[in-house]
Amino acid sequence: RFSLLLLNLEEYYFEQHTANHIINKGCRDERKFRGSLKICSKSIIFEPDDNIQPIIKIPLRDCVSIKAPEDETNNPFTRDTSGGISVVCNQVFLIKERNIIAPYKTVRGRTEHLFQLEVAGKLGDVVQTLHQLYRASCLDKMGDQAAMITAILQSRLARTAFDKNRFQSISETLHMECKAEMVTPLVTNPGHVCVTDANLYFQPLNGYPKPVVQITLQNVRRIYKRRHGLMPLGLEVFCTENDLCSDIYLKFYNYQDRDELYFLIATYIENHITEHTAESYMLQWQRGHISNYQYLLHLNNLADRSCNDLSQYPVFPWIIADYSSSVLDLTKPETFRDLSKPIGALNKERLDRLLTRYQEMPEPKFMYGSHYSSPGYVLFYLVRVAPEYMLCLQNGKFDHADRMFNSLAETWKNCLDGATDFKELIPEFYENDSSFLVNSLKLDLGKRQGGKMVEDVELPPWASGPDDFLQKSQEALESPYVSEHLHEWIDIIFGYKQKGSEAVAAHNVFHPLTYEGGVDLNSIMDPNEKVALLTQILEFGQTPKQLFTTPHPRRIVPKLKSLSRTSSHSVSITESPVSPNEESFEDLTEESITLAWNNIAKLKLDERYKIHKEAITGIAVTCNGSSVFTTSQDSTLKMFSKESKTIQRSVSFSNMALSSCLILPGDTTVISSSWDNHIYFYSIAFGRRQDILMGHDDAVSKICWRDGRLYSASWDSTVKVWHCVPGETLSNKKHHFELLAELEHDVSVNTIDLNAANTILASGTKEGTISVWDVTTATVLHQTECLNMIFFVVVSFVCFCGFWFFFFFTDSRHLLSAGEDCCFKVIDVQTGMLISSVTAGEPQRCFKWDGNTILSGSQSGELLVWDLVGGKVIERIKGHTGAVMSMWMNEQCNSVITGGEDKQIMFWKLQY
């Protein structure tokens, strides 16, 4: 029956002793109740073994005297040798009488309680401890009380150490031992932490709730540094990937211990798991690999939100705005709350009043006098399943019946209209356990003004019951409308609208003390001021750690028929209605592409040929696949026949290296770019040079052709867009070139690519800058500094000459780049945000990808298959003896050609 929740906030449980509580000692009706006497930092608690009897809690501040009565006979051989402690007090609380959870009963007036210890030899130590704690509780100021209790606690911890007999194995090697506290909602438990080469241990000072907590390091999946009590002292460990609650949350007494423990565990698990960042989860979410619910859960974790800290409990949005209809229509936008605004800004009339007050307020200004997440709000929702937490928070009382969580409609209305109610929801509203909506414990939560008892939560008409309500709430959270707008809410809670001028513009300004870094507790020297400030902030609530400082990209919401992938990336995506008769060639192509990428690690070398004298820089293949054109640093363009396995053409335009090549639609012309500043057009039919475009002042590094337009990148720091006008007569096949746009850069441009719609161009420079351009206006949309030379960039989900139907949308695309810094970087084209960075270990010179998996050619000559979301290599395939310089892939993605520094071309095929 005893739990740490019977303690006051910021109170510690030190020790327990078996004892008898003697009532009416020396009288005929004398009674003894055997139980456990708990010594706590602010109270004495007696838990009777008999569940019918109430737990007795005596606040030390209400004690008049604490003493050990002397044995009147003074005879050491007296039969009754148990030590007795007399406690005289003015107030006592009776808790859980008949083992019923209910508000504490308060007994006022002077009473004496006699406790007889089973081990009399401990009497002196117990009384001495109680006298110390009593003196602390009598100090006038809270800061002085806290300081004295902390000194007593640290003294106890210093006199004890972790019991090494608790190790799972005698062969374990100790790496670290320190003092810490295990954090649970509202209370913490001090003890000793120990890390070995196999396990993490925590041994509570008081042995509660068990002598030792053990976490096997091999089972650890996630570990987070936490801000606890506004200080960077917390560490939370998860042995699961997606669960809401952790396996242990520790608070240390200094950040050095915390950081050392983090390093030890992180070092151990780095070979077992991949550390996820907000950006990596964003990438998974955008692609549909994780749900809206899972993404919000991960963001909360990364933003210091924890189920073990009610002042920083995970925050979830109100989604549904309709609590009166008989049917919930998720196709209507008006069914949903406006996710682009904080709760306080949803009602214009209320917002106007708040803004008037805000404008008249002296600095520091804030718009809302309460927060959207606080311990009180969390327990408002959870009181039916966590009543003891509410009693702990509110000094043994439930809230007034009319202020309880009685109805969804009432609560939503109050959040819209209430002068001080701006609360959001908690994860439980989107999970599967509906017990928090039902008074299954039959708690007496009071009677409302109309005479109605507080029972189950009143649900909206469209919900047939609690489980149905949660099911529909989950459907709403995962609906297309929410998927399209959830990034707006993320901007407010975790993103760039959380602070600064953007927060002011979004009407999202809370008290300065609620933000991370809003106050430096170490700079406050007065302990009383520090305790008061900390208490105020923890009760008021805290704003999550800011995760994003630029606009959050939208989710890619599929609007076409999509297939569920069978690979490890598998995800269920809502399909648009498609009749059986609408199965088309495109569907079959999509299925074959999906199959190919799921098996890309099975790529096998088919043939290899050494056809150049220097490194191969470009590969282009005719539509029927019979002829392969390659360019090289040996200055030649060569045509290789797959059928005869011979070189059929070899052309040299100048004595300078060629950098890339492509074939124009119709397979009649090959275009090559050269280091001699020119672009050459070669007629396949006539076997001769057809045109020269002298368009740059330095080497041309890369060319692209889209819809009659040529895009050329050069070391002269420009990218140029050309419109090609064919010759007017058959005898004059020459083209005329009209310069449409010139995109100027500060340094040499190494590579370019365009999106499928030909509206966005990405360029990568020698110094590592990636620029995203709007081709229609010739303006820069975003720039990202990658610090090292960019070798290769690809816009959108495709990098081959074909189509990809799995997510075929123009409103939200990604850009993948590889450079000299040995990293793959994924950038959201819409916002310019770097959303993923995967370290490759060596430079990757070229690649293909489908948005999830990368096939790359490395500096060492290997082909690597990457799980981009997991950030790891799936397969290494031996290939060239030097760097892989260029790569071509067919439309079905089952055939690959690579060109290397070793002057060879290699033909690869998938073998299912």
N, C-alpha and C positions, 0 to 999 in steps of 0.2 A: 504493500500500500504506500510505503514511503517512496518519494521520488524527489529529485533535486528541485522540482517545481514547487515544493512546499517552502523553499527558501525565498527570501526577498531577492529582488534584483541586485546584482553585484555582491551576493553573499556566497561564502564558501562553506562546504561541509567538510569538517576536519577529521572526526573520528567517531566511532560508536562503541558502546559498552553494553553488555547484557546486564539488565538491572530489573528491579521490582519497583513499581510505583505503589507506594503505601498510602492508603487513604484512611483517615481517622485512626492514626496510630495510637495504640494504648487503650482504645475504646472497645466496647463489646462488638461493635459493628466494623471493626478494623478489617480492611480488605487489601489484598495484594494482587497486582496485575503484572505478570511477567512480560518483558518486552525488551526493546532496544532503545538506549538513551543516545541521542545524536548530539554531538557538540558542534555547533555551527558558529560562524563568525559574528552573527547578529542575533542568534536565538538558541534556545535549548528545545529539542524536539524529542518527545517520547512516543514510540510506536508500539502499542500493545500487541501481543501475539494474538489476542482475541479480537477478531475483526468486528465484533459488535461494539467494542469500546472505541471511542474517538481517539484520534491522534491528538496529542497535546503539544501546542507550540507556545513557548514562553519567550516573548521578545526580551532580550537582555536590557534594553533601555527602560523597560517597565519593571525591572527587578528592584526590590528594596534591599535584599540581602541574599548572599549565597555563602553557605558555610557547611562545615562537617560537624554535626553534633558530637560532643564527647560522650564516650561510654560511661554512664553513671556509675557502674560497678567498678570501673577501672580494672577489671579482671581480664587479663589476656586469654584466660581459658574459658571465657564465656562462650556458650554454644553458638550464639549469633555473632559471627565475626565479620559479616558483610559490612562494607563501608557505606555510610549514609551521607547523602547530600541534601541539605534543606535549602529550598528556594522559595523565598517570599516575594510575591509580585503583586502589582496592582491591576494587571490585565493578562488574560490568557485566551488563546484561540483553540476551539475544538473543531477538528477537521475529520471528515469522512466517518461520521458516526453511523453505525450499522453498515459501514463500507459503501455509503452512498455519496456520490460526488455532488456537492451542494455548496452554496456560499458558507464561509466559515462562520461559526457561532462565536460571538465575543462574550466572555465572562469578565465583567468589570468588578472591581472591589478587591480588597486585600485578601489574598489566599496564600496558604503554604502548601508546597508540594515536596514530598520526601521521596527521594530515589535511593534505593539500596543497591550498590554495585555488587555483582556476583564475585568479582575479583577485588577484594578489599585493598590489596596492595597498590592498586592504581588510584586510590582515593585522593592522595595528596597531589598527584600530577593533574588529575582532572579538575580539582578545585582551583589549583594554581592557574590552569589554562582559562577556566571560567572567569577568574578574577581579572586576568589580563584583558580578555575580550569584553568584560563588563566595563572596565575603565575606558576602553576604546569607544564603546557605545554611548558613554556618558559625555564624551567630548561635544562641545557645542557645534562645531563646524564639520560639515560632511567631508571636506578635504582632509581634515586632521584625522577623522575616523578612518578614512580610506588608507591614509599613510600608515597608521598604526597597525591596521589589520594586514596590510601588505607586508610590513616588517615581520609580523608574527608568522605569516605564511612562508616568507622566504627563509626564515630561521628553521622552520619545520622541514622545508625542502632541502636545505643545506645539511641537515642532520641525517638525511636518508639518501639512499641511492637505489638504482634499479636492481632488482633481484635477478642476477644472471642465471639462477636456477630455472627461471621461466623461459629460457631459450628453448626453441623446439629441438635443437640438436647441439650436442657438445662440440661439434666441429665448426660451428658458426664463428665468424670473425667479427669482432666489434669494430665499427667504424666511427660511431659518434654516440655520445650520451649528453643530454641536457634537460633542463627543466622546461615545462610547458603546461598548458591547460587544454583539455579537450572541450571543444565548444559544442554545445547543443542549444536549441532554441531557448532564449532568455537566461540560461545559466551556463557556467563553465566549471570544469572540474580539474583542479591542479594535480600534477604528478610528474613522472619522469618519462622521457622519450628515449628510445634506444634504437639505433639502426645497425644492422649487421649486413653481411654480404647476401643474406637471403630474406630477411624480414624487417618490418617496421613494427616496433612495440610501443605501447603506452601503458604505464602502470600507474593507476590512480593512487594518490596519497592515501585516500580513505578506503581503497579496495572496492569502491562502488562504481558501476553496477556489477563488475566482476574483477577478479584480481589483476588481469592483464588483457589488453586488447591487442590482437596480432593481425597484421596485414602482410600477406606474402607478396614480396616485390614482383614476383613473376606474374601476379594477377593484376597489377596496377595498369590501368589504361589511360588515365588522365590525371594530371596534377596541376593545381592552380595556386599561385600566390594570391593572398587575399588581404584586403584592407579591413581590419577589424578594430572597432572603436576608433575610427579615423586614423589608425596607425598601420603601417605596412608590416604587420606582425603575424598574419594568418597564413595557413597552408591547408589546402583541402585536397584529399586524395580519393579518386574514384577507381573502382575495380570493374566498372561497367562503362559502355560507350555512350548510352543514351539515357540512363536513369536520371531522375530528378534529384534524388538524394545521394549523398556521398557515403563512403565507408568510414571516413574519419576526417574531422576538422580540428586542426591544432592551432592554438595561439601561443606564440613565444614571447619571452620577456625582452628580447632584443632582436633586431632584424638580422644580425650576423648569424645567430643560431638558425633562424628561419631560412636564410639564403643558403647556408651550408647544407642543411637537410634537403632543401630543394635540389641542390646540385647533386647530392649523393643519389637521390632517387631518380632524378632526370637522367643522370649518367647511366644508371643501371638499365632504365627502360628505353633508352634511345635506340637500342638495337631491336627492340620488340615492337615499338609503336612509332607512329609519326605524330609529332606535335602539331596540333591544329591551331591556326590563327583565325581571326575573324574573317580575313580575306579568303582563306581556304574553305571555310564553311559557306561563305557567300557564293563561291564558285559552285559548290555542290548544290546550294539552294537554287541558284539561277538555272542550273541545268536540270532541276527536278529530281536530283538524287536524294535529297532529304525534303521532308514536308515543311510547311510553314511552322507547324508546332515544333518540330525538331530544331529548326533554325533559330526560332525565338529562344528555345531552351539553351542552345549553345551560346547565343549572344549574351543571355543573362549570366551564364557561367563565366564568360570572358570579362564581363563587366562587374565582377565581384558580387554578384547576387547568389545567395546560397539559402537553401532551406534550413540551414542551421543558424542563420542570423536573421531574425525577424525584422530588424531595422533595414536589412538589405535583401528582402525576400524576392524571388523572381517575380517580375512584373509582366503581365500579359494584357493585351488591349480588350476593351469592350469592342465587340464586332457587330453584334446585332442591335438594331435600334427599334425593332418592332416587338413589343411585348403584349400586344392587344389582339392581334389577328388570330383567327382560328387555324389558319394555314400559313406556314412560313414559306414565303416565296423568295428563293435565293437567286432568282433571275432578275429581280427588281433592285435597282441601285438604292432606292429609298428604304429598303429593308436594312441597309447597313449604316453604321456610324461613319461619319466623315473622318477617315484616318489621317488626313493631312493636318488636323488640328488637335491640340491637347484638349482634354476633357473640359477645362475651364473656358475654352474659347468656342464651344459648341453652341452655347446659348448667347445670341448677340446682345440681348438686353442685359444679362448678367455681366457679360464681358465689358460692355460700355461703362457700367458702374465700377467695375474693377479697374478699368483704364483711367477713369477719372481720379480714383484714389491713388493709383500708381503715379500719375503725373503730379499730384500734389504732395507726394511723399518725399521726405528728404533722403539723401543717400545714407546707406545703401538701399536702393529701391527693389521691390519685388511685387509681382502681380497677385500671387496667391499666398494666403496666410496658412495654408496647410498643403501637404504633399499628396502625390498620387499613390504613394506606397509607404506604409508605416506599420509598426507592430500591431497597433490598434486595428487598422484596416484588415490586415491579414487574419487576425483572430475574429474580427467581425464576421468574416466569411466562414471560418472554420470552427466556431464555438461549439457546434453540435458534435464534432469528432475530437476536438481538443479543448474540452471545458477547463481542464486543470491549467492550461496555459493562460486562458483568460483570467482565471482566479489568481494566478501568479502575477500577471501584469497589473491587475486592478485590485490588489491588496485583499484578496479573498472575496471579491464580489463580482457578480455578473453585471453587465450594463443594464440600464433601464429597459423594460420590455418593449417600449415603443421605439427604442433606438437599435433594437436587434435586427439581424438580417431576416426579415419576415417575408419579403416578397421581392421577386426579380423586378417587377414593374415599378414598385415603390422605390427600390434602390436606384434603378436607372433614372427615374424621374428626379430623385433627389440629387443625383450626380449632375443632371442638367440644370436644375433650378436652385439647388441649395447654395446659400451664401458662402459656405466654407467646405463644401463636399466636392472634391475633385478626384476621387479615387478611381484607379483602373482595376483590372481583375487580376487573378492569380492563376497559375497553370492548372489547378484542379478543375477549372471550368471547361477545360478541353481535354480531360483525361477520361478514364473509364470507371472510376470509383465515385459513385453518386452519394456515398454515405454522408458527406458534409451537408447535403440538402435535406437529410432526414434525421429526426430526433429519435434514433433507434435506442439511445441510452436512457430514454424517458427522463430527461433532465427537467427539473423545475426551473424554467427560464423566466418565469414571471407571467403576469397577466397584463394585457394591453388595456388601454383606456376604455375600449368598448366591452371589456369583460372577457375577451377571448384569450385563452392561454397561448403562449408561444410554443408551437409544435414544429411541423415540417415547414420548409420554405414554400411559399405559394409560387407555383410555376405559371408561365404564360399559357394561354388557351391552346397554342399550337403544340404543346408538349403533353403527351399522354401520361408521362410519369418522369421521375428523376433520370432514369437511364435514357429515355427518349430525348429528354432535354439535352443531356450531354452529347448524345449521338448527333443531334441537329446542330449543336454548337460546334462540334468538330467539323461537320460538313460545311458550316458557314466559314470557319477559319481556313479551310482548304479550298474554298470556292474560287472560281476564276476572278470574281470581283476583288476579293481580298488579296489574291496572288498578284493582281495588277496594281494594288494600292498599298500593300504592306510596307514597301520601302519608304513611304511617306511617314508612317508612324515610327519606323526605325530612325529616320532622320531626327525626329523630335526627342525620342527617348535615349537613343544611343549615339546619335549622329551629329551632324554639323549644326543643327538647329537647337542643340542642347544648351549652348553657351554663346555669349557675345551678341553682336548686333543681329545675327540671324535668329537668335532666341527671342530678342525683343520684337523683331518683325513677325515672328510666329506666335507671339503672345504666350511665351513658354518660359517665363522668368519666375524662379522660386527664390526663397531666402538664400543669401550667399553662403551661409554656413552648411547648406545641404549638399554643396558641390565638393567633389574631390579637390583638396588643396584650398578649400575655403577658409580653413583655420589651421594654424600650425600649433598643435598642442604643446610641442616642446618649447615653444617660445613663451608660453604662459607659466610664469613662475609661481603664482598664487595657487596652491593646491585646491582651495575651495572654489575659486573661479573655474579652474580646470574641470573639477567634478561636476559643477553646475552646468557648464557648457556642454560637456559630454553627455550628461543626462538629457539635456534639452534636445540635442541633435538626434540622439538615438531614439527618443520617443517621437520626434517629429518626422523622422524618415530621412533617407539619403538618396540623392540622385545617382544613377549608375555611372560607372566609369565611362568616359567618352571613348567610343571605339572607332568612330569615323569622323573625319574633319572635312570631307567633301560629300556632295550629294550621293546617296546610296543608289546604285543601279536598280532598275526594275527587274522583276523576275521575267524569264522568258516563258510566256504562257502559250502552249501549243494551240493553234486554231485549225490545224489540218489533222487528218487521220494519222495516228502515230502508232508505231509498233513498240511492244514492251521488249526491252533488250534482255537477253538471257545471260549476259555476262555478270561479272561481279558488280557492275554499275547499275544493275537492274532497278527499275523504278516504275511504279504504276502511274500512268498518265491518263487523265480523262480523255476519252476519245470522242470526237465529233461523230454524230450519227452518219454512218456510211452503209448503204444497202449492199447486199452481196453482189449485185450486178455491177457495182462501181469499181470492182477490183481491176486495176489497170497495170500497164507496163511499168509505170512509175512505182506502184506498190511493190512489184516484183523486184525492181531495181533497188528500192530501199531495203527490202529484205535481204538481198544478196550483199549489199554494202554492210548492213548490220552484221551479217554472218562473217564477212571478211574481217571486219575490225575486231570482232570477238575472238578471232583466231589468228590475228596478225603475228602473234609470237611464234606461229608455226611456219614462218617464212623460211624457205629453203633456197640455197644457191642452185641455180639451174645451169648457167653458162657464164664464162668470163672470157674477155678478149682484151688484149693490149693493142690499142689502135692509135694512140697519140705518143708524142715524144715528151710532152709535159703534162701537168695536172689538167684534168678535165673540169671545165667550168660551167657547162650547160648541157642539158639534154632535152630534145623535143622529138616526139614520135607522131607519125602520120596516123590518121583516124583508123585505118585498117591494121595498124600495128606492124606493117611489113618493113618500114624503113625508120631507122633511128638516126637522128642528126645530133652531132655533138660539137661543142666548141672547146677550145683548149688554150692554155697559155703558150702553146707552140705556134699560135696565130692562125691555125687552120680550122675550117669548118668541114666536117666529114659526114658522109652518108653511109651508114652501115646497113646491109641487108640481113634481116633475121633469117630469111629463107636460105640464101646461099652462104651465110655466115662470112661474108667478105665485105671489104670496103669498096663501094661503088663510085664514090665521088670524094675528092679531096681538094678543097679550095682555099687559097690564101689571098686575103684582101689587102694585107699590108704586112709589115714585119713586126707588128705589135700584137700583144695577146688579145684574144677574144674573151669577153666576160660572160655572155649569156646568149641564148637563142630561143626562138619560138617559131611556130608554124602558123601562118594565117589560115583562116577558115577556107576550106576547099582544097587544102594540101597542095597549093600551087607555088607558094612563096615561103622561104625561110628568112627570118630577120635575125641578124647577129649584131651585138653591140661590141665595140672595140675600145681598147685603151688608147687608140689614136684619135679619140674624140668623135668618131664617126659611127653611124649606124648603117649597116649594109643590108640590102634587099637582094636575095638570091632566088632566081627562078628555077624551080625544080624541073619544069617541063623543058625549058630551053638550055638548062645546064650552064647558066652564066649569071654574072652579076647584073642586076636589073636597075637598081637605084642606089644612091648614096645620100644620106641625110647628114649634113655637117651642122649639127645643132648645138654642140657644146664646146667649151673652151678647155676641157680636161677630159680624162678618161670617162667613158660611159660605163657605169657599173651594173645596171640592171634595166631591162625593158619589159613592159607589159602591153598587151593589145586587147582592147575591149570595144566592141561595137563601132569599128571604123576609126577608133582613136588609139594613138600610140602614146604611151607614157614612158618617159626615159629619165633615169636618175644618173647623176654624174658627180665626179669628184670636184667639179667646179661649183659645188654647193647649191645646185638647183635641181629641181624636178620639173620637166617640161611636158605639157600636154599638147599633142599635135593632132590636127584633123587631116586625114589623108584623102585627097581628091584624085581618083583614078584618071589616067590619060584619056583623051577624047577619041583617039583612033586606035585601031588594032595594031598599026605599025609603031605607035608610040605607047608602049606599056608603062612608061615612067609615071610615077605618082608626083603630085604636087602636095606640099606640106604647108599647112597653115598653123602657126603657133597660136593656140587658144589661151594658154595660161602658163605662167612661170612661177613656181613655188620656191621662194628663196629661203635658204638655210644659212647658218653661220659657218658651217664646215662641210667637208665632203660627205656626200650621201652614198651609202653603201648598198641599200636595198629598198625596194618599195613593194607594196601589194595593194589591191583594191577589194572592196566588198562586192557581193554579188550584184548589187544594184548599181555599181559603178559611181556611187555618190560620195563614198568615203575612201580616201587614200591614206595609207600609213607609210611613213618613211623612217629609216634608221640611219643614223650618222656615225661617222668615225669616232666621235667622242662619246657616243652612247646615248644620244637624245632620240627618243621616239616621238614623232609628231603625227598627229591625226588631223587630216585636212578635209574640209568640205570642198569637194572638187567643183561643185556648181558655182561657188562664190570665191574660190581660190583663197580661203581664209583658214587659219589654224584654229581648230576646235580645242585641242588639248596638247600638252607636251609633258613627257615623263622623262626624267633624267635617270639613266641606268648606269652612268659613270664609266662604262667600258664600251669599246667598239661593238656595234651591232652588226652581226653577220647576216641575219635573216629575220624577216617579219612576215606574218600572215594575218590578214584580217578575216574575221568571220570564222565559221566552223569548218570551212573547207579550204584546202590548199591544193586541190587537184582540179583538173579541167573536167568538171562533172557537176553532179548535183547531190544534195544531201537533204532528204526530206524529213529527217527525224525532228529537227527544229528549224524549219525553213521560214524565218521571219526577219524582216528588215528593221524592226524597231529596237532590237536589243542584241548586239553582237559583241564578240570578243576578239581580241588581237593577241596573238602569241608571238613572242620574240625570243631569239637566242643570240648571245653575244660573247664577247671575250671574257666576261665575268663568270662564265660557266653556269649561268642561271637561265632557266626558262621563266619568262615573266608573262602573266596574263593580265591584260588591261581591258577594262570596260570601255568600249568605244563611245558609249553614250555620255559617260561622266568623266572619262579620263582616269578613273581610279585604278591603281594597281591592286588587283584582287587576289593574285597568287604569285608566289615566287618559289620555284623548285630548284635546288642546287644540284647540278649534274656531276660535279667533280672534275670535269674536263670540258673544254669548249665543244659545243654541238654545232656543226657547220651548216647543216640543212635538216629539214624535217617535213613530215606530213602529219596531219592530225584530224580527228573527227570531232573534236570538242571535248573528248574524254581521254582518249588514248593517243600517245605520240609515238611515231616511228621516226627516230632521229639517226643521223649519220655523225659519228664522233670524230674528234681530232685523231684518235688512235686507230681509226679504221673500222671499228665495230658498228653494227646497227643495234640500237637500243630500243626496246619497247617500254614505254613509260605509262604508268597509271597516274595521270595528271592530278586527279582529285586526291589520291592517296599519297602523291609525291614520292613515288618509289619506282625503281626499275623492275619490270616484270620478267624481261628476258634480255640476254646479251647474245648477239649473233655475230660470229667471227666473219669478217669480210675483207676489206682492203688492208694493205700493208702500210698505208699512209692515210691521211685525213680523207673522209668522205666529203667531196666538194660539192656534189650536186645529186639530186634525186628526182625521179619521175615516177608517177603512179597512175595506173589506168582508172577509168570511171568506176569499174566494179571493185576497185581496191584490192584485187587479188594478184596483181602483177606489178613488180617494182623494178626499175633500172637505176643503178647508182654509178656515179663516175668519181674516180678517186685521184688523189695526189700521186698514186702509183701508176697513173696513165692508163688504167684499165676501166672498162665498163663491165658491170656485173648484172646479170639478169636473175631476178628472184621470183619465185612462185609460191603461192600458198598451197600447202599440202594438208588438207583437212583430215 
